[in-house]
Amino acid sequence: MSAFTRAPSAHFWISQIFSSQAACNGGIVRRKIASVVEYASVALLKAEVIRRGFHMVESGDQFVIFCNPGDIKIVA
């Protein structure tokens, strides 16, 4: 008998991002774009970020999510 692990649903995977300590404390979380595509979708993540009033930027191969609704100012 072989054991296998089932991939989490897309909604569950995204909910885990926003359940992290950093997200709950208004911090920053990041995920590889490839992971978002593999486990959920960019559209689903983007919709959740917007629903929560947060901000998301793309930097290299990562999505960086600012888990607070404050303004963002690029300083450098």
C-alpha positions as CSV (number, residue, x, y, z in Angstrom):
1,M,0.0,0.0,0.0
2,S,1.5,3.3,-1.0
3,A,0.8,6.5,0.8
4,F,0.3,9.8,-1.0
5,T,-0.4,13.3,0.0
6,R,-3.1,15.3,-1.6
7,A,-2.5,18.9,-2.5
8,P,-4.5,21.3,-0.6
9,S,-7.4,23.1,-2.3
10,A,-6.6,26.5,-3.8
11,H,-8.8,28.3,-1.4
12,F,-7.3,26.5,1.6
13,W,-3.7,27.2,0.3
14,I,-4.5,30.9,0.1
15,S,-6.2,31.0,3.5
16,Q,-3.0,29.6,5.0
17,I,-1.1,32.6,3.6
18,F,-3.3,35.0,5.4
19,S,-3.4,32.9,8.6
20,S,0.3,33.3,9.1
21,Q,1.6,35.2,12.1
22,A,3.1,37.9,9.8
23,A,-0.2,38.4,8.0
24,C,-2.2,38.5,11.2
25,N,0.2,41.1,12.6
26,G,-0.1,43.4,9.6
27,G,3.3,42.3,8.2
28,I,4.6,41.2,4.9
29,V,4.3,37.7,3.3
30,R,5.8,36.5,0.1
31,R,5.3,33.6,-2.2
32,K,7.0,32.4,-5.3
33,I,4.9,33.0,-8.4
34,A,5.5,29.4,-9.5
35,S,4.0,28.2,-6.2
36,V,0.9,30.4,-6.6
37,V,0.4,29.1,-10.1
38,E,0.9,25.5,-8.9
39,Y,-1.3,25.5,-5.8
40,A,-3.9,28.2,-6.6
41,S,-3.9,30.9,-9.3
42,V,-2.7,34.4,-9.6
43,A,-6.3,35.6,-10.1
44,L,-7.5,33.9,-6.9
45,L,-4.7,35.4,-4.9
46,K,-5.2,38.8,-6.4
47,A,-8.9,38.7,-5.6
48,E,-8.2,37.8,-2.0
49,V,-5.6,40.6,-1.6
50,I,-8.1,43.1,-3.0
51,R,-10.9,41.7,-0.8
52,R,-8.8,42.3,2.3
53,G,-7.7,45.8,1.2
54,F,-4.1,44.8,1.1
55,H,-1.4,45.4,-1.5
56,M,0.6,43.0,-3.7
57,V,3.7,43.7,-5.8
58,E,5.7,41.4,-8.0
59,S,9.4,41.4,-7.5
60,G,11.5,39.0,-9.5
61,D,10.0,35.5,-9.0
62,Q,8.0,36.5,-5.9
63,F,4.7,38.1,-5.0
64,V,5.1,40.4,-1.9
65,I,2.0,41.0,0.0
66,F,1.7,43.9,2.4
67,C,-0.9,42.7,4.9
68,N,-2.3,46.1,6.0
69,P,-4.4,48.6,4.1
70,G,-2.0,51.5,4.6
71,D,-0.6,53.5,1.7
72,I,2.6,52.2,0.0
73,K,5.4,54.6,-1.0
74,I,8.4,53.4,-3.0
75,V,11.4,55.2,-1.6
76,A,14.2,53.7,-3.6
